[in-house]
Amino acid sequence: MTTASLDWLIIGGGIHGVHIAACLLAEAKIAPNQLRIVDPGSKLLERWETCTAITGMTHLRSPAVHHLDLDAWSLNRFAGKPKRQSLGLMKGKYRKPALSLFNSHCEKVIHQYGLSKLHIQDRAVACSVGCEEVNVSFVSGNEVKAKNLVLAIGAAEQPHWPEWAPQDHARVHHIFAPGFDGWPSSSEAVAVIGGGISSAQVALRLARAGHEVHMVVRHALREENFDSDPGWLGPKNMVQFDKESNLNRRRRMINDARHRGSMPPDVSSALRRAIDHSQIQWHATAVEEVSQGETELRLQLKDGCALDVDRILLATGFSKKRPGGALVDDLIESASLPCAECGYPVVDESLRWHSNIFVTGPLAELEIGPVSRNIAGARRAASRLVEVARKDKAGLQKAS
């Protein structure tokens, strides 16, 4: 067992963890040997790349100013001058970047700030709070003591399974389940469950591959440019949110703001065309139950119809429960950390949950607001953590 001592330890090597690490190094001037990112992936952003590849995503939903580098215009410069850009590199008036461009830019950020060298490929399994540090234990048996711990834990490891869907069937899969390997063979008829952007992208990918595709959606097609109104990116909506001291009302504001089960115009247009050309069959109903036939799966729908398919792919998003599992549950209990009625952390403006513990992503949404889970939320969180780091350094310099 080895034990190291750090100024900053970030649990989570996804979008939030990578951007926050880059900002702490470049803006707060944290020494590289005093910062680490722990994540079980073989490389940083592995989970992001896996999930986006599965859906067949071609372009991000967010505009080009939302990325992992420090300067808001970094991705635009990386893409090159508009006249030199390949067709489709940026899409629409919001300049939504191609996934390939965004991922290449992420690799550039990781290389530029030397983040791969700071990656501990391991899984954090326990945290205990000391007088001045947090002790973090890993699956490997190693431990790290950190003056500042950032929980950059997303919901990617807790996909939402509908009650009717068996989790142990060889041909029923959630596309975001860790280790997903249920992509159908070329001859299979597939039911895609869910009505948001991911389900649409998966259905379109299947249709392009020549599958018989059925989308089962509980509601009409919902078209929205973004997953929440752009007013939540600035004072237009956030002023009222920040003034609201009742956390139950903040939770309702967050829930009301999110366009769950929606997709942007370019995806909805492609989906409509596929439906019009009978490449995708749309079923505006819900699933009642699934049963095993002789060779096929039978979906009994609530409108009275039944579907016989070879495979079911769930694109039903992620669970609403607080992410982090036993790691966070045990930390809350051992350190008596405050939570709202919804179970999510109660933090201050600096995203401080405890004197040595900070949160970002879903765990920070009662402070950051509806965009907390997104790239924009990562950028907002990073600016607050950089301010904390700068004040800490200034305090140490003054004391010395």
C-alpha positions in Angstrom: 0.0 0.0 0.0 1.3 3.5 -0.9 0.1 6.8 0.5 0.6 10.2 -1.1 -0.3 13.6 0.1 -1.8 16.2 -2.3 -3.3 19.7 -2.4 -6.0 18.6 -4.8 -7.5 15.3 -5.7 -10.3 15.0 -8.2 -12.5 11.9 -8.3 -13.7 11.5 -11.8 -11.9 11.8 -15.1 -14.8 13.0 -17.3 -15.7 16.3 -18.7 -15.8 18.1 -15.3 -12.7 16.5 -13.8 -10.6 17.2 -16.9 -11.7 20.9 -17.2 -11.3 21.6 -13.5 -7.9 20.1 -13.4 -6.8 22.2 -16.4 -8.1 25.4 -14.7 -6.5 24.6 -11.4 -3.1 24.1 -13.1 -3.2 27.0 -15.5 -5.2 29.6 -13.6 -4.6 28.8 -9.9 -1.0 27.7 -10.6 -1.4 24.5 -8.6 1.9 22.5 -9.0 1.3 19.4 -11.1 2.9 17.2 -8.4 0.1 18.4 -6.0 -2.8 17.4 -8.2 -4.2 14.1 -9.3 -7.3 12.8 -11.1 -8.5 9.3 -10.1 -10.7 7.4 -12.6 -10.9 3.7 -13.4 -10.8 4.3 -17.2 -7.7 3.4 -19.2 -7.5 7.1 -20.2 -9.2 10.3 -19.2 -12.7 10.9 -20.9 -13.0 7.2 -21.7 -16.6 7.0 -20.5 -17.5 10.1 -22.5 -16.0 8.7 -25.6 -17.7 5.3 -25.1 -21.2 6.7 -24.5 -21.1 9.2 -27.4 -19.7 6.5 -29.8 -22.6 4.1 -28.9 -25.3 6.7 -29.7 -23.8 7.5 -33.1 -23.6 11.2 -32.2 -22.2 13.4 -35.0 -22.4 16.8 -33.3 -22.7 18.1 -29.8 -25.9 19.7 -28.6 -23.9 22.6 -27.0 -22.3 25.4 -29.0 -18.5 25.7 -29.7 -17.8 28.0 -26.8 -18.5 25.1 -24.4 -15.4 23.0 -24.3 -12.6 21.9 -21.9 -10.0 24.5 -22.5 -9.7 27.8 -20.6 -10.3 30.4 -23.3 -13.9 30.4 -24.6 -12.7 30.8 -28.2 -10.2 28.0 -28.1 -12.3 25.4 -29.9 -13.2 27.9 -32.7 -9.5 28.6 -33.2 -8.7 24.9 -33.1 -11.2 24.3 -35.9 -9.4 26.9 -38.2 -10.7 29.7 -40.2 -14.4 29.2 -41.4 -13.4 29.1 -45.0 -10.9 26.3 -44.4 -13.3 24.2 -42.2 -14.5 21.0 -43.6 -18.2 20.7 -44.4 -20.1 19.8 -41.2 -17.3 20.6 -38.8 -19.6 23.2 -37.2 -23.3 23.0 -37.5 -26.0 25.7 -37.6 -26.2 29.2 -36.2 -25.0 28.0 -32.8 -21.9 26.5 -34.3 -22.3 23.1 -32.7 -19.0 21.2 -33.1 -18.7 17.8 -34.7 -18.0 15.2 -32.1 -14.7 14.3 -33.9 -13.6 17.9 -33.6 -14.6 18.2 -30.0 -12.8 15.0 -29.1 -9.6 16.1 -30.9 -9.7 19.4 -29.0 -10.1 17.5 -25.7 -7.0 15.5 -26.6 -5.2 18.7 -27.2 -6.2 20.1 -23.8 -5.2 16.9 -22.0 -1.8 17.0 -23.8 -1.3 20.7 -23.3 -1.7 20.5 -19.5 -0.1 17.1 -19.0 -3.2 15.6 -17.5 -2.5 12.1 -18.6 0.5 12.1 -16.3 -1.7 13.1 -13.4 -4.2 10.3 -14.0 -4.4 7.6 -11.3 -6.1 4.6 -13.1 -8.0 3.3 -10.1 -11.4 3.5 -8.4 -12.0 5.4 -5.2 -14.0 3.2 -2.8 -13.9 5.1 0.5 -13.3 8.6 1.9 -12.7 9.6 5.5 -12.4 13.1 6.8 -9.5 14.0 9.1 -8.7 17.3 10.8 -7.1 18.9 7.8 -7.2 16.4 5.0 -9.5 13.8 3.4 -8.1 10.2 3.2 -9.2 8.4 0.0 -8.8 4.7 -0.4 -8.7 2.9 -3.8 -9.6 -0.5 -5.1 -5.9 -1.3 -5.5 -5.4 -0.8 -1.7 -3.5 2.5 -2.3 -4.5 5.6 -0.4 -4.2 9.4 -1.0 -4.5 12.2 1.5 -5.8 15.4 0.0 -6.2 18.9 1.5 -8.9 19.5 -1.1 -11.1 16.8 -2.6 -13.3 17.4 -5.6 -16.2 15.0 -6.3 -16.6 15.2 -10.1 -18.9 12.2 -10.2 -21.4 12.1 -12.9 -24.5 9.9 -13.4 -22.9 7.8 -16.2 -22.7 4.6 -14.1 -26.4 4.7 -13.0 -28.5 4.3 -16.1 -32.3 4.3 -15.6 -34.0 1.0 -16.1 -37.8 1.0 -16.5 -39.5 -1.3 -14.1 -40.7 -3.6 -16.8 -37.2 -4.2 -18.3 -35.3 -7.3 -17.1 -31.7 -6.4 -16.2 -30.4 -10.0 -16.7 -31.7 -10.8 -20.2 -29.2 -11.4 -22.9 -31.1 -9.3 -25.5 -32.3 -6.4 -23.3 -29.6 -3.8 -22.8 -29.3 -0.2 -21.6 -27.0 1.7 -24.0 -25.3 3.5 -21.1 -24.7 0.5 -18.9 -21.0 0.1 -18.1 -19.6 -2.6 -20.4 -22.5 -2.4 -22.9 -21.9 -5.0 -25.6 -25.5 -5.4 -27.0 -25.2 -3.9 -30.4 -27.4 -6.0 -32.7 -26.3 -8.2 -35.6 -27.3 -7.0 -39.1 -30.4 -9.2 -39.3 -32.1 -8.2 -36.1 -35.2 -6.1 -35.6 -34.7 -3.7 -32.7 -37.0 -1.7 -30.4 -35.4 1.5 -29.1 -37.1 2.7 -25.9 -36.9 6.4 -25.1 -37.8 9.7 -26.7 -34.8 12.0 -26.2 -31.7 12.8 -28.2 -29.9 9.6 -27.4 -32.7 7.3 -28.4 -33.2 9.3 -31.7 -29.4 9.0 -32.5 -29.4 5.3 -31.7 -32.5 4.7 -33.9 -31.0 6.7 -36.8 -27.7 4.7 -36.5 -29.6 1.5 -36.6 -31.7 2.6 -39.6 -28.5 3.6 -41.5 -27.2 0.1 -40.9 -30.4 -1.4 -42.4 -32.1 -2.7 -39.3 -35.9 -2.9 -38.8 -36.2 -0.2 -36.1 -39.1 0.6 -33.7 -39.0 3.6 -31.4 -41.4 3.4 -28.4 -41.9 6.8 -26.9 -44.3 7.8 -24.2 -44.8 11.3 -25.6 -44.9 13.3 -28.8 -41.6 14.4 -30.4 -40.2 17.3 -28.4 -37.9 19.7 -30.2 -35.6 22.0 -28.2 -32.2 23.5 -29.2 -30.7 22.8 -25.8 -31.6 20.7 -22.8 -32.5 23.9 -20.9 -33.2 27.5 -21.9 -30.0 29.5 -22.6 -31.2 32.0 -20.0 -29.9 29.6 -17.4 -26.3 30.3 -18.6 -26.5 33.9 -17.2 -28.3 36.3 -15.0 -31.6 36.2 -16.9 -32.7 33.1 -15.0 -29.9 32.6 -12.5 -30.6 35.8 -10.5 -34.0 34.5 -9.3 -32.5 31.0 -8.7 -29.7 32.5 -6.6 -32.3 34.5 -4.6 -34.3 31.4 -3.8 -33.2 30.1 -0.4 -35.7 27.2 -0.2 -33.9 24.2 -1.7 -37.1 22.3 -2.4 -38.2 25.2 -4.6 -34.7 25.3 -6.2 -35.2 21.6 -7.1 -38.5 22.3 -8.7 -36.9 25.1 -10.7 -34.3 22.7 -11.9 -36.8 20.0 -12.8 -39.0 22.5 -14.6 -36.1 24.0 -16.6 -34.9 20.8 -18.1 -36.2 19.7 -21.4 -36.2 16.0 -20.7 -36.9 13.7 -23.6 -36.2 16.4 -26.2 -33.8 16.7 -29.1 -32.4 19.6 -31.2 -33.9 20.5 -34.6 -31.2 18.8 -36.7 -31.8 15.4 -35.0 -35.6 15.8 -35.0 -35.5 16.6 -38.7 -33.4 13.5 -39.5 -35.7 11.4 -37.4 -38.9 12.8 -39.1 -37.4 12.0 -42.5 -36.6 8.4 -41.4 -40.1 8.0 -40.1 -41.6 9.4 -43.3 -39.6 7.0 -45.4 -40.6 4.0 -43.1 -37.0 3.5 -42.0 -38.1 3.9 -38.4 -41.5 2.9 -37.0 -42.7 5.4 -34.3 -45.0 4.1 -31.5 -46.4 6.9 -29.3 -47.1 4.8 -26.3 -45.4 3.1 -23.3 -44.3 -0.5 -22.7 -46.5 -2.5 -20.4 -44.5 -5.7 -20.2 -42.0 -7.8 -22.1 -42.1 -11.6 -22.6 -40.0 -14.2 -24.3 -41.5 -15.8 -27.4 -40.1 -18.8 -29.2 -37.4 -16.8 -30.9 -38.4 -13.2 -30.4 -39.1 -10.8 -27.6 -42.7 -9.6 -27.4 -43.4 -6.0 -26.2 -46.9 -5.5 -25.0 -47.7 -1.8 -25.4 -50.2 0.2 -23.4 -52.1 1.1 -26.6 -53.1 -2.6 -26.9 -50.6 -3.3 -29.7 -47.7 -5.8 -29.5 -44.2 -5.7 -31.0 -42.1 -8.7 -31.8 -38.4 -7.8 -32.0 -35.0 -9.5 -31.7 -33.5 -7.0 -29.3 -34.4 -4.2 -27.0 -32.1 -1.2 -26.5 -33.0 1.2 -23.7 -32.1 4.8 -24.2 -33.9 6.0 -21.1 -31.2 8.2 -19.7 -29.9 8.1 -16.2 -31.4 7.7 -12.7 -32.4 10.8 -10.8 -30.9 9.5 -7.6 -27.8 11.1 -6.2 -24.7 9.8 -8.0 -21.7 8.4 -6.2 -23.2 5.2 -4.8 -21.8 3.8 -1.6 -18.7 6.1 -1.7 -20.8 9.2 -1.3 -23.4 7.5 0.9 -20.8 6.5 3.4 -19.0 9.9 3.3 -22.3 11.7 4.1 -22.9 9.4 7.1 -19.4 9.5 8.5 -18.9 13.2 8.1 -22.5 14.3 8.7 -22.6 16.2 5.4 -25.8 18.2 4.8 -28.2 17.2 2.1 -31.5 18.6 0.9 -34.7 16.6 0.9 -34.0 15.4 -2.6 -30.8 13.8 -1.3 -28.4 16.2 -3.1 -25.6 18.1 -1.3 -26.2 21.5 0.3 -23.1 23.5 -0.5 -22.0 27.1 -0.3 -21.2 29.5 -3.3 -17.7 28.0 -3.5 -19.2 24.5 -4.0 -17.8 23.6 -0.6 -19.7 20.7 1.1 -17.1 20.3 3.9 -14.1 22.4 4.7 -12.0 20.0 2.6 -14.6 18.7 0.1 -16.0 20.3 -3.0 -18.5 19.1 -5.6 -19.3 19.6 -9.3 -21.6 18.1 -11.9 -24.9 16.7 -10.6 -23.8 16.9 -7.0 -23.5 20.7 -7.4 -26.8 21.4 -9.1 -28.6 23.0 -6.1 -26.0 25.7 -6.3 -25.1 25.9 -10.0 -28.6 25.3 -11.4 -30.0 23.4 -14.4 -26.8 23.5 -16.4 -24.7 22.0 -13.7 -24.4 18.6 -15.4 -23.3 20.0 -18.7 -20.0 21.4 -20.1 -21.3 24.9 -19.2 -21.7 23.7 -15.6 -18.1 22.4 -15.6 -16.9 25.8 -16.7 -19.0 27.6 -14.1 -17.8 25.2 -11.3 -14.1 25.5 -12.3 -14.2 29.3 -12.0 -15.4 28.9 -8.4 -12.8 26.3 -7.5 -10.0 28.4 -9.0 -11.1 31.3 -6.8 -10.9 29.0 -3.8 -7.4 27.8 -4.8 -6.2 31.3 -5.3 -7.5 32.4 -1.9 -5.8 29.4 -0.2 -2.5 30.3 -1.9 -2.8 33.9 -1.0 -3.5 33.0 2.6 -0.5 30.7 2.8 1.8 33.4 1.3 0.4 36.0 3.8 1.0 33.6 6.7 4.5 32.9 5.7 
